[in-house]
Amino acid sequence: MSAFYANSVLHFFSSSERAEVYERVGGLQSAGGLIAVSFKAEGDALQGRGDAIDVTEAGVLVRSAEDGITRLFVRNTTPLARELEKAGYVITGDGVYKWDVQSYNYWGEAGKFIGFLAVRK
């Protein structure tokens, strides 16, 4: 069995770029392979430190005033789950997780995350 893990990196990618990543990873995995990915969640400390430049079905895209990077802050997990399913993965019952990490990017402020755990069909 093989596994792929991407911690808070795919929020930099567009949906078509994520689809390409999932297809490439899926092409390397056999049935039963695992994929675990996480995204910045709405309300994360970084979200308020930039300008909203677009709103997608999954959430708002914010360009950081500090580093110029555009990040997705997830509000709706459904479109991200569909991306994984379209690439041949199944998210099982408890496969969507939400968590906070205090002082992740800024001291005293919460980093908020949403993650998926899925299995290759």
The 8 nearest C-alpha neighbors of each residue, nearest first, counted from 0:
[[1, 32, 31, 2, 29, 28, 33, 30],
 [0, 2, 32, 28, 33, 3, 29, 31],
 [1, 3, 33, 32, 34, 4, 0, 35],
 [2, 4, 34, 35, 33, 5, 1, 24],
 [3, 5, 35, 36, 34, 6, 2, 33],
 [6, 4, 36, 8, 7, 35, 37, 3],
 [5, 7, 37, 8, 36, 4, 38, 9],
 [8, 6, 38, 37, 9, 39, 10, 5],
 [7, 9, 10, 6, 11, 5, 38, 37],
 [10, 8, 11, 12, 7, 38, 17, 5],
 [9, 11, 71, 38, 70, 12, 8, 7],
 [10, 12, 70, 9, 8, 69, 71, 13],
 [13, 11, 9, 10, 16, 17, 14, 8],
 [14, 12, 16, 15, 17, 11, 10, 9],
 [13, 15, 17, 16, 18, 12, 82, 79],
 [16, 14, 18, 13, 17, 19, 12, 20],
 [15, 17, 13, 19, 18, 14, 12, 20],
 [18, 16, 20, 14, 19, 15, 12, 21],
 [19, 17, 15, 21, 16, 20, 22, 14],
 [18, 20, 22, 16, 17, 21, 23, 15],
 [19, 21, 17, 23, 18, 22, 24, 16],
 [22, 20, 18, 24, 19, 23, 25, 86],
 [23, 21, 25, 19, 20, 24, 86, 26],
 [24, 22, 26, 20, 25, 21, 19, 27],
 [25, 23, 21, 27, 26, 22, 20, 28],
 [26, 24, 22, 28, 27, 23, 21, 86],
 [25, 27, 23, 24, 28, 22, 29, 21],
 [28, 26, 24, 25, 23, 29, 1, 22],
 [29, 27, 25, 32, 26, 1, 24, 30],
 [28, 30, 32, 31, 27, 119, 0, 25],
 [31, 29, 120, 119, 32, 28, 118, 0],
 [30, 32, 119, 118, 29, 120, 33, 0],
 [33, 31, 1, 119, 0, 28, 118, 2],
 [34, 32, 2, 118, 117, 119, 3, 1],
 [33, 35, 3, 117, 2, 116, 4, 118],
 [36, 34, 116, 4, 115, 3, 5, 117],
 [37, 35, 5, 115, 114, 4, 6, 34],
 [38, 36, 114, 7, 6, 113, 115, 5],
 [37, 39, 7, 10, 113, 112, 114, 40],
 [38, 40, 112, 72, 111, 73, 7, 113],
 [41, 39, 73, 112, 72, 111, 113, 43],
 [40, 42, 72, 73, 74, 43, 39, 111],
 [41, 43, 40, 44, 46, 111, 72, 47],
 [42, 44, 111, 110, 45, 46, 41, 40],
 [43, 45, 46, 110, 109, 108, 47, 42],
 [46, 44, 48, 43, 47, 104, 49, 63],
 [47, 45, 48, 43, 44, 49, 42, 61],
 [48, 46, 45, 49, 44, 43, 50, 42],
 [49, 47, 45, 46, 63, 64, 50, 44],
 [48, 50, 63, 64, 62, 47, 61, 46],
 [49, 51, 61, 62, 52, 63, 64, 48],
 [50, 52, 61, 60, 53, 62, 59, 49],
 [51, 53, 61, 60, 50, 62, 54, 59],
 [54, 52, 60, 51, 59, 55, 61, 58],
 [53, 55, 59, 58, 60, 56, 52, 51],
 [56, 54, 58, 57, 59, 53, 60, 71],
 [55, 57, 58, 78, 54, 75, 59, 74],
 [58, 56, 75, 55, 73, 78, 74, 76],
 [59, 57, 73, 74, 55, 72, 56, 54],
 [58, 60, 54, 72, 71, 55, 53, 61],
 [61, 59, 71, 53, 70, 51, 52, 54],
 [62, 60, 51, 50, 69, 70, 52, 49],
 [63, 61, 69, 49, 50, 68, 67, 70],
 [62, 64, 49, 67, 65, 68, 66, 48],
 [63, 65, 49, 67, 66, 48, 62, 50],
 [66, 64, 63, 67, 48, 49, 68, 62],
 [65, 67, 68, 63, 64, 62, 69, 49],
 [68, 66, 63, 64, 62, 65, 69, 49],
 [67, 69, 63, 62, 66, 70, 11, 61],
 [68, 70, 62, 61, 11, 63, 60, 67],
 [71, 69, 11, 10, 61, 60, 68, 72],
 [70, 72, 60, 10, 59, 73, 58, 61],
 [73, 71, 40, 41, 39, 59, 58, 70],
 [74, 72, 40, 58, 41, 57, 75, 71],
 [73, 75, 58, 41, 57, 40, 76, 72],
 [74, 76, 57, 77, 73, 58, 56, 78],
 [77, 75, 79, 78, 80, 57, 74, 73],
 [76, 78, 80, 79, 75, 81, 57, 56],
 [79, 77, 81, 80, 76, 57, 82, 56],
 [80, 78, 82, 81, 76, 77, 83, 57],
 [79, 81, 77, 83, 82, 78, 76, 84],
 [82, 80, 84, 78, 79, 83, 85, 77],
 [83, 81, 79, 85, 80, 84, 78, 86],
 [84, 82, 86, 80, 81, 88, 85, 79],
 [83, 85, 88, 81, 87, 86, 82, 89],
 [84, 86, 82, 87, 83, 81, 88, 18],
 [87, 85, 83, 84, 22, 88, 21, 82],
 [88, 86, 84, 85, 120, 119, 83, 89],
 [89, 87, 119, 84, 118, 83, 120, 117],
 [88, 90, 118, 117, 84, 91, 119, 120],
 [91, 89, 117, 94, 116, 118, 88, 92],
 [90, 92, 94, 93, 89, 117, 116, 118],
 [93, 91, 94, 90, 95, 89, 116, 117],
 [92, 94, 95, 91, 96, 90, 116, 115],
 [93, 95, 116, 91, 90, 115, 92, 117],
 [96, 94, 115, 114, 93, 116, 97, 113],
 [95, 97, 114, 113, 115, 94, 98, 93],
 [98, 96, 113, 112, 114, 95, 99, 111],
 [97, 99, 112, 111, 113, 96, 100, 110],
 [98, 100, 111, 110, 109, 112, 101, 97],
 [101, 99, 110, 109, 103, 102, 111, 98],
 [100, 102, 109, 103, 108, 110, 107, 99],
 [101, 103, 106, 107, 105, 108, 109, 104],
 [104, 102, 110, 101, 100, 105, 109, 106],
 [105, 103, 102, 110, 106, 44, 45, 108],
 [106, 104, 102, 108, 103, 107, 44, 109],
 [105, 107, 102, 108, 104, 103, 101, 109],
 [106, 108, 102, 105, 101, 109, 103, 104],
 [109, 107, 102, 105, 106, 101, 44, 110],
 [110, 108, 101, 100, 102, 44, 99, 111],
 [109, 111, 43, 100, 103, 99, 44, 101],
 [112, 110, 99, 43, 40, 39, 98, 109],
 [113, 111, 39, 40, 98, 38, 97, 99],
 [114, 112, 97, 38, 37, 96, 40, 39],
 [115, 113, 37, 96, 36, 95, 38, 97],
 [114, 116, 95, 36, 94, 35, 37, 96],
 [115, 117, 35, 94, 34, 90, 95, 36],
 [116, 118, 90, 89, 34, 88, 33, 115],
 [117, 119, 33, 89, 88, 31, 32, 120],
 [118, 120, 88, 30, 31, 32, 87, 33],
 [119, 30, 88, 87, 118, 31, 89, 29]]
